[in-house]
Amino acid sequence: MYKAEKTLSIIIVSWNCWYHINNCLNSIKLHADNIKKEIIVIDNNSNDKSCDKIRKQHPETTVIPLLENIGFPRANNIGFLRATGKYILALNPDTIIYENTLQESISFLKNNKSYGCVGVKTLKPNNRIQFACAKQFTTLRGALFGTILLDKIFPGIKFLKSPDMAFWNHENDRDVEMIQGAYMMFPKTIYTKLGGFNEDIPMFFEDNEFCIRLMRNNYKIRYLSHVKITHFIGQSLKKAVPKWVVMLRYESTYLSIKLLQGDGYAIMYPFLLFFMLLLKFLLLPCLSLGLYIKNGYNHFSILYHETVYGFLWVKKKIKEIKNAKKDKKRI
C-alpha cells in the first residue's frame, strides 16, 4: 500500500525524563495535529520505565530503546537516519511547543531555500526569553568576558561579544550565527548533504559545530520570534554529576574557539581563563547577589561549582597542551 510522504520527522533523545517528555508529546498532539509527521524517540537506556509509558500513552510514537547511554549526538543521528520527512526537527524532551510553532518553521524553510536551519523563541518556565536560543559563535573574547558575567552586567555593550547576544532583546526575527539544539529544524536534504551531529565531539558543542558547518557551506540560519516553545532547561542533566557537566561546558567552549579562531586562540583560552576564574572567585558574593536581584533565585552554588570545576578543567587542559607540545618536539 502507498504510504503518504511525511512532512516532518521529530527526533527526541530521552534519558530518565518521563514527566517532561510526556508533556512534550502531549503539546505536539495538541498543536500539530494537522501536520503529516512522525515522532521518533531515541531512549538512552532510561531506568524510569519511560519507554513502556510512551508506547502505552503515545502509541503513534516510534520508540527506539538503547542498551546503553551513547550520548546526545550519536542518539540523534540514529533518529535522523530513520527520518522519512521532508524536514527534520531535533527537539529536546523537556520542551513544550505552542500553536503554529511547527507550522511556521516548516513554512519558512519551504519558502526560503537559502536557509539551512531555523529556530524559534525559547522561553524559560518563568516566561523570560532564554537568550541562548539564538546567538553568535563563542569567541575567545566572549568566553572570557562571559566568565565573569560582564555580558549580563552590561548587556548593551556589543564589544563584549556576548555569545547569547545579550544586547538584543530577541523580540524580532533575524538571521543569526547559531540556534540552540533544544529546537533545531532543517530540511532532510541538509542532513543528506552535511550529515548529522558530529559524534566525536562532547556534549554541549554538537549544535554549535552543526551551525558552523552550515555557515561554511553557505547556508543561513533564521530565528523566528513570533512563534515559541518553553524549555525546562537541563532536566536530564540534574541527574548527572555537576563536575562532569561543568567541565564539558568548558571543553565545548575551547573547541568552539579552536574551530572558529584556530589553535593559537584556543591555547590562550585556558591560561587566560585561570585569571578570570580567580577574579570570579573573589566576586562570587557580588555576582550571586546581582543575579538574584535580576532573576529572583540564588545562583551562588552554580557560580561556585563553575569556578571550582573551572580550575580543574584549566589544570587538565594546560597539562594536555604541554604534553602535546612535548610529543610534537619528539617527532
Secondary structure as GFF3:
##gff-version 3
##sequence-region A 1 331
A	DSSP	beta_strand	8	14	.	.	.	ID=ss1
A	DSSP	alpha_helix	18	31	.	.	.	ID=ss2
A	DSSP	beta_strand	37	43	.	.	.	ID=ss3
A	DSSP	alpha_helix	50	57	.	.	.	ID=ss4
A	DSSP	beta_strand	61	65	.	.	.	ID=ss5
A	DSSP	alpha_helix	72	82	.	.	.	ID=ss6
A	DSSP	beta_strand	87	91	.	.	.	ID=ss7
A	DSSP	beta_strand	95	97	.	.	.	ID=ss8
A	DSSP	alpha_helix	101	111	.	.	.	ID=ss9
A	DSSP	beta_strand	115	123	.	.	.	ID=ss10
A	DSSP	three_ten_helix	131	133	.	.	.	ID=ss11
A	DSSP	beta_strand	134	135	.	.	.	ID=ss12
A	DSSP	alpha_helix	140	147	.	.	.	ID=ss13
A	DSSP	alpha_helix	150	153	.	.	.	ID=ss14
A	DSSP	three_ten_helix	158	160	.	.	.	ID=ss15
A	DSSP	beta_strand	174	176	.	.	.	ID=ss16
A	DSSP	beta_strand	178	179	.	.	.	ID=ss17
A	DSSP	beta_strand	183	187	.	.	.	ID=ss18
A	DSSP	alpha_helix	188	194	.	.	.	ID=ss19
A	DSSP	alpha_helix	206	216	.	.	.	ID=ss20
A	DSSP	beta_strand	220	231	.	.	.	ID=ss21
A	DSSP	three_ten_helix	236	239	.	.	.	ID=ss22
A	DSSP	alpha_helix	242	261	.	.	.	ID=ss23
A	DSSP	alpha_helix	263	295	.	.	.	ID=ss24
A	DSSP	alpha_helix	300	330	.	.	.	ID=ss25
###
